[in-house]
Amino acid sequence: MAGSGPVGVGFIGTGMISNTYLENLTKFPDINVVILGDLNTELAKSQAEKHGVPQSGSAADVLDHPDVELIVNLTIPAVHAHVSNQAIASGKHVWSEKPISVDRASGQALLDQADAAGLLVGVAPDTVLGPGMQTARRAIAHGDIGEPLSAQTIMQYIGPDICHPSPEFLFAKGAGPLFDMGPYYLTALIQIFGSVETVAAVGSKGKATRTIQAGDRTGTVFDIEVPTHVSAIAKYVDGGVSQSVFSFDSPLTRMGVVEITGTEGTLVVPDPNRFTGDVKITRAPVMAAMGQDQEWESVPITGVYAERGLGVLDLARAARTGGKPLASGELGYHVLDTLVAIEDAITEGRTVPVESRVAPVPLVAEDYDPFALTL
Ligand SMILES: NC(=O)c1ccc[n+]([C@@H]2O[C@H](COP(=O)([O-])OP(=O)(O)OC[C@H]3O[C@@H](n4cnc5c(N)ncnc54)[C@H](O)[C@@H]3O)[C@@H](O)[C@H]2O)c1
């Protein structure tokens, strides 16, 4: 990407999550948010006014804007690939909310199209670039738990129909607890264990319909298209196994459980949907097995704290300096490939191989400063 100074950014999709992105991206000196676009141009306008963005309009206005070098795609999963394709066809780099797409063919086509155009694709989650997950990964790299062997993750609650004003898409193809929340947990696991080799899974649907419980459309009943409870197991190419629960059917809320067990200890990783949290290790198996309290060591968190938008900044800096984003399209595609394999395993009742591979994801430099002006 030629030029110097802050990277011009445009948004397509200005719904619920756009607030968090806008609050943060407007604080990073290497980013200049120039325009917001949405199917609902009134919404784009009000979000622009709220966050001090100079222009707003339709998706086409963002795609055609000469100062936009990178598009942040915050639309719903069913149209992620289509909107990202349009961004690449307009000569812009693209950051997509997760998942990269809802099917393998369109996800791969997007990466091929970007490669051919010499443009970059970055995919959420960027939470894994935060100090919490990075501290946990550094502890593993230092050998603090020995050789990682296995992992357990749990994400269960009653579901987003209790709080999202337009929750239908979260229960449609391309979402559900697996596709909506799975990317956080699978991205964390893939960063630790590497590429997934095979998966097996079972799924169920607690109710055939749900009722919106927040916003103007409270009381609206809608159909559920996908399993709302998924139990999945995975085996990794370079060793390691994991078991995961993804559920929108549980009155018992248990979120962000990620435990990595190695030959020397178990590491508790912060919620992969957050940028930081406690990192702690236990290695007192005899005492705990005898009924005494588990002993924990805290791992001090290192790195500068920032929120959603960190991946957009990393992508923008990579685009300007000729690098590659850490939350890359390739990683996003491998996560999608794994999600679809889990879906296939549920439908077909068999172990399903995952064909794609992703290179190990480098760590974020400990002195990485999102608030510095570097471009
Ligand atoms: N809401 C959250 O807490 C949250 C958190 C993390 C990630 N996400 C992800 O962010 C994405 C958006 O979620 P949300 O909660 O903001 O959804 P939302 O429904 O509130 O907003 C989506 C917006 O995209 C617009 N849109 C849809 N198709 C479009 C198109 N073709 N062109 C232009 N605009 C279009 C809609 O008009 C809407 O305003 C999803 O992928 C979701 O998984 C959401």
The ligand as an ORCA input file, in Angstrom:
! r2SCAN-3c Opt
* xyz 0 1
  N     -22.722     -7.875     18.700
  C     -21.631     -8.356     19.257
  O     -21.454     -8.298     20.489
  C     -20.529     -8.924     18.405
  C     -19.309     -9.213     19.020
  C     -18.261     -9.681     18.247
  C     -18.456     -9.910     16.895
  N     -19.663     -9.667     16.303
  C     -19.813     -9.950     14.875
  O     -19.932     -8.711     14.176
  C     -20.798     -8.870     13.044
  C     -21.923     -7.881     13.152
  O     -22.623     -8.120     14.354
  P     -23.614     -7.031     14.975
  O     -24.003     -7.576     16.297
  O     -23.023     -5.685     14.878
  O     -24.843     -7.196     13.950
  P     -26.013     -6.148     13.656
  O     -27.129     -6.928     13.082
  O     -26.260     -5.295     14.855
  O     -25.358     -5.202     12.524
  C     -25.067     -5.648     11.231
  C     -25.217     -4.466     10.288
  O     -24.779     -4.851      8.980
  C     -25.645     -4.219      8.040
  N     -25.574     -4.976      6.791
  C     -25.961     -6.248      6.567
  N     -25.717     -6.593      5.286
  C     -25.154     -5.504      4.689
  C     -24.699     -5.234      3.382
  N     -24.734     -6.169      2.419
  N     -24.177     -4.013      3.115
  C     -24.141     -3.060      4.075
  N     -24.564     -3.271      5.353
  C     -25.075     -4.481      5.656
  C     -27.010     -4.253      8.694
  O     -27.867     -3.282      8.126
  C     -26.660     -3.980     10.166
  O     -26.728     -2.603     10.476
  C     -21.248    -10.327     13.047
  O     -20.414    -11.081     12.224
  C     -21.043    -10.747     14.509
  O     -20.784    -12.127     14.620
  C     -20.703     -9.151     17.034
*
